[in-house]
Amino acid sequence: MLDTTPLTSAVDHFADRLRAAPQSRLQRGAAAEALALARELAVRAQRIESPDAEPREMPDAGMFAAADQIVVAGRDLAVVLDDPADLADAVTLVEESVRRAGV
């Protein structure tokens, strides 16, 4: 079994930073960046779980839910990952998203 702690730690860290961010920072793009990340992580998990099915898009639940959405999507992906390269790619994706969000 693959140790996905690096991914869960990265999404938890990002979520914590979003929760601590002022509303103005969320409005300036941090929440949108987090939603884009959550959607990508969700799509990756769905492609692993059901490769023949069309992935469903995670809905926009609002800027104050973005932190929870990345945690849910990140943990869903962590449960199904079995390739170390995919894990490393997902962690890099989260780290890049944190930088773009500016939190």
C-alpha positions as CSV (number, residue, x, y, z in Angstrom):
1,M,0.0,0.0,0.0
2,L,1.3,3.4,-1.0
3,D,1.9,6.0,1.8
4,T,0.0,9.0,0.6
5,T,0.8,11.1,3.7
6,P,2.6,13.7,1.5
7,L,-0.6,14.4,-0.4
8,T,-2.9,14.5,2.6
9,S,-0.4,16.8,4.4
10,A,-0.2,19.1,1.4
11,V,-3.9,19.5,1.0
12,D,-4.4,19.9,4.8
13,H,-1.8,22.6,4.8
14,F,-3.4,24.4,1.9
15,A,-6.8,24.2,3.5
16,D,-5.5,25.6,6.8
17,R,-4.0,28.5,5.0
18,L,-7.2,29.2,3.1
19,R,-9.2,29.0,6.3
20,A,-6.9,31.6,7.9
21,A,-6.9,33.9,4.9
22,P,-8.9,37.1,4.9
23,Q,-12.0,37.2,2.7
24,S,-10.3,39.7,0.4
25,R,-7.6,37.2,-0.4
26,L,-10.1,34.6,-1.1
27,Q,-12.0,37.0,-3.4
28,R,-8.8,37.9,-5.2
29,G,-8.3,34.4,-6.5
30,A,-7.3,32.1,-3.8
31,A,-10.7,30.5,-3.6
32,A,-10.9,30.1,-7.3
33,E,-7.4,28.5,-7.4
34,A,-8.5,26.1,-4.6
35,L,-11.7,25.1,-6.5
36,A,-9.7,24.5,-9.7
37,L,-7.3,22.3,-7.7
38,A,-10.2,20.4,-6.0
39,R,-11.8,19.8,-9.4
40,E,-8.5,18.4,-10.8
41,L,-7.9,16.2,-7.8
42,A,-11.5,14.9,-8.1
43,V,-11.1,14.1,-11.8
44,R,-7.9,12.2,-11.2
45,A,-9.6,10.1,-8.5
46,Q,-12.5,9.4,-10.7
47,R,-10.3,8.4,-13.6
48,I,-8.6,5.8,-11.4
49,E,-11.8,4.5,-9.8
50,S,-13.9,4.4,-13.0
51,P,-11.6,4.8,-16.1
52,D,-14.5,4.2,-18.5
53,A,-16.9,6.7,-17.0
54,E,-17.0,10.4,-17.8
55,P,-15.7,12.3,-14.7
56,R,-18.2,14.5,-12.9
57,E,-17.3,18.1,-12.1
58,M,-17.1,19.2,-8.5
59,P,-19.6,22.0,-8.0
60,D,-18.7,25.5,-6.9
61,A,-19.9,25.6,-3.3
62,G,-18.6,29.1,-2.6
63,M,-15.4,30.7,-1.5
64,F,-15.8,29.7,2.1
65,A,-16.1,26.0,1.2
66,A,-13.0,25.9,-1.0
67,A,-10.8,24.6,1.8
68,D,-13.1,21.8,2.6
69,Q,-13.4,20.9,-1.1
70,I,-9.7,20.5,-1.6
71,V,-9.4,18.3,1.6
72,V,-12.3,16.0,0.4
73,A,-10.9,15.8,-3.2
74,G,-7.3,15.3,-2.0
75,R,-8.3,12.5,0.5
76,D,-10.5,10.8,-2.1
77,L,-7.5,10.8,-4.5
78,A,-5.1,9.6,-1.7
79,V,-7.4,6.5,-1.1
80,V,-7.2,5.3,-4.7
81,L,-3.6,6.2,-5.6
82,D,-1.3,3.2,-6.1
83,D,1.5,4.7,-8.3
84,P,4.3,6.7,-6.7
85,A,4.7,8.9,-9.8
86,D,1.0,9.8,-9.6
87,L,1.4,10.7,-6.0
88,A,4.4,12.9,-6.6
89,D,2.6,14.6,-9.5
90,A,-0.4,15.3,-7.2
91,V,1.7,16.7,-4.5
92,T,3.5,19.0,-7.0
93,L,0.1,20.1,-8.3
94,V,-1.0,21.1,-4.7
95,E,2.3,22.9,-4.1
96,E,2.0,24.9,-7.3
97,S,-1.6,25.8,-6.5
98,V,-0.6,27.1,-3.1
99,R,1.9,29.4,-4.7
100,R,-0.6,30.6,-7.3
101,A,-3.2,31.2,-4.6
102,G,-0.8,33.4,-2.6
103,V,-1.8,32.1,0.8
